[in-house]
């Protein structure tokens, strides 16, 4: 769309840009252009080239009206009487760029090409956002289980509010999936989703990671750094394994929740942040409060709304649904013609207790899909720990005590790492071995 009161300029721009492959429609005044926008015709346009000095309505007034209409077109302003102040004013009103007349052909074409690249990125960003929003829509979470359906109803109710949410449940039950559903189902979807596992970062670095730091705050602080709370401003910060948050940082997190502000490490002034907090834990935080390892006031601040996820063993009706979903998903991913599960394999999946929950089920199906050579997923392709009645005698070690010991040790380490979200310090505590010994065994077993 070209908007200019000079006929010669409209004619020249139309010829020049059509030669470059653009389709152009010219308007003698912005009022007519706005009429086309209001009628829906202007929705066909990607770019608007507009003069500033025009009768009836000048370029700044035109920009103001475009802003009121929430026009999506990229606007480039032109003027022979341009000043830096008018250029800045145009940018404030939403113009992409400003070109002074007279301009060379190459100049206007270059500006349009840059704008085209920007518009392509914007469209791609909108497409990806739509895909992500659809992917994490709570209505698309696969379940027939009544308890899980109640959880999803609660998620839909809470999503539109800024209330802090605590998601509880065993490892592998889908706590992050629920956190993302909360984010993408509400107004916070317009902002970023930032996730942090509180047990995955050493305590000395965690404060800087969460709240940022200023230059010179410590030896390696060579420049100012934003923390995750600032990055998540306008969106959601997901604090996984909140039960692992060091006691000394709990009071600082409490301040964020109470005051809506953070203070970077080494800074003297606080910074306001507006990020919704969703926390998750496999721990019983009430028990941690009683032990004195978790602040009671922080617990109540986090637990404004609790979303408790049932383990997969209590969702028997969902096992077949989820298994078939993963089969279809990995069949497409691996380009395999496997479209079902044999009755024997399905029975084994239903009988197994799934201590690793949905994550373990997905991993089992992925492994089986790689091994399966038939048209249906068979019992033989499933990992032994995913079949009913699996025991030490089923580990393929014969009667060798030495081999069985190694197999059991490897499996216990795998489960400890899974349960702690790969927190090796916590896993070593669960296994009752030293951290150094665990690192050695992880390397030995290729875990």
C-alpha positions in Angstrom: 0.0 0.0 0.0 1.4 3.4 -1.1 -0.1 6.5 0.6 1.1 9.8 -0.9 -0.8 13.0 -2.0 1.7 13.5 -4.9 0.6 11.6 -8.0 4.1 11.6 -9.5 5.5 9.9 -6.3 2.7 7.3 -6.2 3.4 6.5 -9.9 7.2 6.4 -9.5 7.0 4.1 -6.5 4.5 1.8 -8.1 6.6 1.3 -11.2 9.8 0.9 -9.2 8.5 -1.6 -6.8 6.5 -3.6 -9.3 9.8 -4.0 -11.2 11.2 -5.6 -8.0 8.3 -8.1 -7.8 5.9 -6.3 -5.4 2.2 -5.8 -6.0 1.2 -2.2 -5.3 -2.0 -0.3 -4.7 -1.8 3.5 -4.3 -4.0 5.9 -2.3 -4.0 9.7 -2.7 -4.8 10.3 1.0 -4.7 8.3 4.3 -8.5 8.6 4.8 -9.1 6.5 1.7 -6.4 4.1 2.8 -8.1 3.7 6.3 -11.4 3.1 4.5 -9.8 0.2 2.6 -8.4 -1.1 5.9 -11.8 -0.9 7.6 -13.5 -2.7 4.7 -11.0 -5.6 5.0 -9.3 -5.0 1.6 -6.2 -3.7 3.4 -5.8 -7.1 5.1 -4.3 -8.3 1.8 -1.3 -5.9 2.3 2.0 -6.8 4.0 3.6 -3.3 3.9 2.5 0.3 4.0 4.6 3.1 2.5 3.3 6.5 3.7 4.2 10.1 3.3 4.1 12.4 6.4 3.1 15.8 5.0 -0.4 15.3 3.6 -3.7 17.2 3.7 -6.8 16.1 5.7 -4.7 13.7 7.8 -0.9 13.8 8.1 1.3 10.8 8.5 1.5 10.9 12.3 -2.3 11.0 12.4 -2.4 8.1 10.0 -0.1 6.1 12.2 -2.2 6.9 15.2 -5.3 5.5 13.5 -3.4 2.4 12.4 -2.4 1.8 16.0 -6.0 2.1 17.1 -7.0 -0.5 14.6 -4.2 -2.8 15.7 -3.0 -3.0 12.1 -0.6 -5.8 11.4 1.1 -4.3 8.4 4.7 -3.1 8.5 4.7 0.7 8.1 7.6 2.7 6.5 7.3 6.5 6.6 8.6 8.9 4.0 9.2 12.7 4.1 11.1 15.5 2.3 10.9 17.6 5.5 12.2 15.0 7.9 13.9 15.7 11.2 15.3 13.4 13.8 12.3 14.4 16.1 9.7 13.4 13.5 11.5 10.1 12.8 11.5 9.3 16.5 7.8 10.2 16.8 7.0 7.9 13.9 8.9 5.0 15.6 7.0 5.6 18.9 3.7 5.3 17.0 4.8 1.9 15.5 6.5 2.7 12.3 9.2 0.1 11.3 11.5 2.6 9.5 11.8 6.2 8.2 13.1 7.2 4.8 14.0 10.8 3.8 13.0 12.1 0.3 14.5 12.1 -2.2 15.7 8.6 -2.0 17.5 6.2 -4.4 15.7 3.2 -5.8 18.1 0.9 -4.0 17.5 2.6 -0.6 13.7 2.0 -0.6 14.1 -1.6 -1.9 16.7 -2.4 0.8 14.4 -1.1 3.5 11.6 -3.3 2.2 13.8 -6.3 2.0 14.8 -5.8 5.6 11.2 -5.4 6.5 10.4 -8.6 4.6 12.9 -10.6 6.6 11.4 -9.1 9.8 7.9 -10.0 8.7 9.0 -13.6 7.9 10.5 -13.9 11.4 7.3 -12.5 12.9 5.1 -14.9 11.0 7.4 -17.9 11.9 7.3 -16.7 15.6 3.5 -16.6 15.5 3.3 -20.0 13.9 5.7 -21.6 16.4 3.8 -19.9 19.3 0.5 -21.3 18.0 2.1 -24.8 17.7 3.5 -24.7 21.2 0.2 -23.3 22.7 -1.7 -26.1 20.9 0.8 -28.7 22.1 0.5 -27.8 25.7 -3.2 -27.1 25.7 -4.6 -28.8 28.8 -7.5 -30.2 26.7 -5.0 -32.2 24.7 -3.5 -34.0 27.6 -4.2 -37.7 27.2 -6.3 -39.2 30.0 -9.6 -41.0 30.8 -8.8 -41.2 34.5 -11.4 -39.4 36.6 -8.8 -38.1 39.1 -6.6 -36.7 36.2 -9.6 -35.1 34.6 -10.3 -33.3 37.8 -6.7 -32.1 37.8 -7.1 -30.7 34.2 -10.3 -28.9 35.2 -8.4 -27.3 38.1 -5.6 -26.3 35.6 -8.2 -24.5 33.4 -9.7 -22.6 36.3 -6.3 -21.5 37.7 -4.6 -20.7 34.3 -6.1 -17.2 33.9 -4.8 -16.0 37.3 -1.4 -15.0 38.6 -1.7 -17.2 41.6 1.3 -19.2 42.7 0.8 -22.9 42.0 2.5 -25.9 43.6 2.5 -29.0 41.4 3.2 -32.2 43.4 3.7 -35.8 42.3 6.2 -38.6 41.8 9.0 -38.3 39.3 7.8 -38.8 35.8 4.1 -38.0 36.4 4.2 -34.9 34.1 4.7 -32.0 36.5 6.4 -29.8 33.9 3.7 -30.6 31.3 1.1 -29.3 33.8 3.2 -26.2 34.4 3.4 -25.5 30.7 -0.4 -26.1 30.4 -0.9 -23.5 33.1 1.3 -21.1 31.2 0.0 -21.6 27.7 -3.7 -21.7 28.7 -3.7 -18.2 30.3 -2.6 -14.6 29.6 1.0 -15.4 30.6 1.3 -17.3 27.3 2.2 -13.9 25.7 5.4 -14.0 27.8 8.3 -16.5 28.1 8.2 -19.8 29.9 11.5 -20.2 31.9 12.3 -23.5 33.7 14.9 -24.3 36.3 15.6 -27.5 38.2 16.6 -26.2 41.7 18.6 -29.4 42.4 20.6 -29.3 39.2 22.7 -26.2 39.9 25.3 -25.9 42.7 24.1 -23.8 45.6 26.8 -21.1 45.2 25.6 -20.4 41.6 21.9 -20.7 42.1 21.3 -17.2 43.6 23.0 -15.6 40.5 21.1 -17.9 38.2 17.7 -16.9 39.8 18.3 -13.2 40.5 21.2 -12.2 38.3 24.3 -10.2 39.4 26.0 -6.9 38.8 29.5 -6.4 37.4 32.1 -7.0 40.1 29.8 -8.8 42.5 32.3 -11.7 42.5 35.4 -12.9 40.8 33.9 -14.0 37.5 31.2 -11.3 37.3 32.7 -9.4 34.3 29.4 -7.8 33.4 25.8 -7.3 34.5 23.7 -10.4 34.1 19.9 -10.9 34.1 18.5 -13.6 36.3 15.8 -16.1 35.3 13.1 -14.0 37.2 13.9 -11.1 34.9 13.9 -13.3 31.8 10.5 -14.6 32.8 9.0 -11.2 33.4 5.5 -11.1 31.8 5.5 -14.9 31.6 6.0 -17.9 33.9 9.0 -19.2 35.9 8.8 -22.9 36.6 10.9 -23.9 39.7 11.2 -27.7 39.5 12.3 -29.6 42.6 11.7 -26.6 44.8 12.3 -28.9 47.8 16.0 -28.8 46.9 16.3 -25.0 47.2 19.0 -24.1 49.7 17.6 -22.8 53.0 19.4 -19.5 52.7 17.8 -18.8 49.3 14.3 -19.6 50.5 13.9 -16.3 52.3 14.9 -14.5 49.1 12.4 -16.4 47.1 9.8 -15.5 49.7 10.6 -11.8 49.2 9.9 -12.2 45.5 6.6 -13.8 46.1 5.6 -11.2 48.7 7.0 -8.0 47.2 7.3 -8.8 43.5 10.9 -7.7 43.3 14.4 -9.2 43.2 17.8 -7.9 44.0 20.7 -9.0 41.9 23.8 -10.3 43.6 26.0 -7.3 44.5 23.2 -4.7 43.8 21.9 -2.1 46.2 18.5 -1.5 44.6 15.7 -4.0 44.0 14.1 -4.6 40.5 10.4 -5.1 40.0 9.5 -8.4 38.3 6.1 -9.7 37.1 6.6 -13.4 36.6 4.1 -16.0 37.6 5.7 -18.7 39.8 4.8 -22.4 39.3 6.8 -24.7 41.6 7.0 -28.5 41.6 8.3 -31.1 43.9 8.4 -34.9 44.5 9.0 -34.2 48.2 6.4 -33.8 51.0 7.1 -30.2 51.8 4.9 -30.3 54.9 7.2 -33.0 56.3 10.2 -30.9 55.2 8.8 -28.0 57.2 8.4 -30.2 60.3 12.0 -31.4 59.9 13.2 -27.7 59.7 14.7 -28.0 56.2 12.0 -25.9 54.5 10.6 -22.5 55.6 6.9 -22.7 56.7 6.1 -19.2 55.5 7.5 -20.0 52.0 5.6 -23.3 52.0 2.3 -21.4 52.5 3.2 -18.8 49.9 4.0 -21.5 47.3 1.0 -23.7 48.2 -1.7 -21.1 47.4 -3.1 -23.6 44.9 -1.9 -27.2 44.9 -2.2 -29.5 41.8 -1.5 -33.1 42.9 -0.7 -35.5 40.1 -1.7 -39.2 40.6 1.0 -41.8 39.8 0.5 -43.9 36.6 -0.2 -47.1 38.7 -3.4 -45.3 39.9 -4.4 -44.4 36.3 -4.8 -48.0 35.0 -7.3 -46.8 32.3 -4.6 -44.4 30.9 -1.8 -46.9 30.3 -3.3 -48.3 27.0 -4.2 -44.8 25.8 -0.7 -43.4 26.5 1.1 -46.5 25.1 -0.8 -46.3 21.8 -0.1 -42.6 21.7 3.7 -43.2 22.1 3.6 -46.0 19.5 2.0 -43.7 17.0 4.4 -40.9 17.9 7.6 -43.0 17.5 6.3 -44.8 14.5 6.2 -41.4 12.7 9.5 -40.3 14.2 11.3 -43.5 13.3 9.4 -44.0 10.0 8.2 -47.4 11.1 5.0 -49.2 10.0 4.0 -50.3 13.6 0.4 -49.4 14.3 -0.5 -51.3 17.4 0.4 -53.4 20.5 -0.1 -57.2 20.8 -2.5 -58.3 23.5 0.3 -60.0 25.5 2.4 -56.8 25.4 -0.5 -54.7 26.4 -1.3 -57.0 29.3 2.3 -56.8 30.5 2.2 -53.0 30.3 -1.0 -52.9 32.4 0.3 -55.3 35.0 3.6 -53.4 35.6 3.7 -50.9 38.5 5.6 -48.2 36.6 7.7 -46.7 39.4 9.1 -44.2 36.8 5.5 -43.3 35.7 4.8 -41.8 32.3 8.4 -41.0 31.6 9.3 -44.7 32.2 6.4 -45.8 29.9 7.5 -43.5 27.1 11.2 -44.7 27.4 10.0 -48.3 27.4 7.9 -47.7 24.2 10.7 -45.8 22.5 13.2 -48.6 23.1 10.7 -51.3 22.0 9.9 -49.4 18.8 13.6 -49.4 17.9 13.8 -53.2 18.5 10.5 -54.2 17.0 10.6 -55.8 13.5 6.9 -56.7 13.2 3.8 -54.7 12.5 2.7 -54.7 16.2 4.7 -54.0 19.3 5.4 -57.4 20.9 6.2 -58.5 24.4 9.7 -59.6 23.3 10.6 -56.0 22.3 9.7 -54.5 25.6 12.5 -53.9 28.1 12.5 -56.6 30.8 11.7 -54.1 33.6 8.5 -53.2 31.7 7.1 -56.7 31.7 5.1 -58.3 34.5 6.9 -60.5 37.0 10.3 -59.1 36.1 12.8 -60.1 38.8 16.5 -60.7 39.4 16.1 -64.1 37.7 14.7 -62.4 34.6 17.8 -60.2 34.0 19.4 -62.5 31.4 22.3 -63.2 33.8 21.8 -67.0 34.1 22.7 -68.2 37.6 25.8 -66.0 37.9 25.7 -64.1 41.2 28.4 -61.8 39.9 26.5 -60.8 36.8 23.2 -60.6 38.6 24.8 -58.3 41.2 26.1 -56.0 38.4 22.7 -55.9 36.7 20.8 -55.1 39.9 23.4 -52.4 40.8 23.0 -50.8 37.4 19.2 -50.8 37.7 19.3 -49.3 41.2 21.6 -46.5 40.0 19.4 -45.9 37.0 16.2 -45.6 39.2 18.0 -43.4 41.7 19.0 -41.0 39.0 15.6 -41.0 37.5 13.9 -40.4 40.9 16.1 -37.4 41.6 16.0 -35.9 38.2 19.7 -36.7 37.6 20.7 -35.0 40.8 23.8 -37.1 41.5 24.3 -35.8 45.0 20.8 -36.8 46.0 21.1 -40.1 44.1 24.3 -41.0 46.0 22.4 -40.3 49.3 19.5 -42.6 48.3 22.0 -45.3 47.2 24.0 -44.9 50.4 27.3 -44.6 48.5 29.8 -41.7 48.1 29.3 -39.2 45.4 32.7 -40.1 44.0 31.7 -43.8 43.9 28.5 -43.0 42.1 30.4 -41.0 39.4 32.7 -43.9 38.8 29.7 -46.4 38.5 27.8 -44.1 36.2 30.8 -44.1 33.9 31.3 -47.8 34.3 27.7 -48.6 33.4 27.4 -46.0 30.7 24.4 -44.3 32.4 
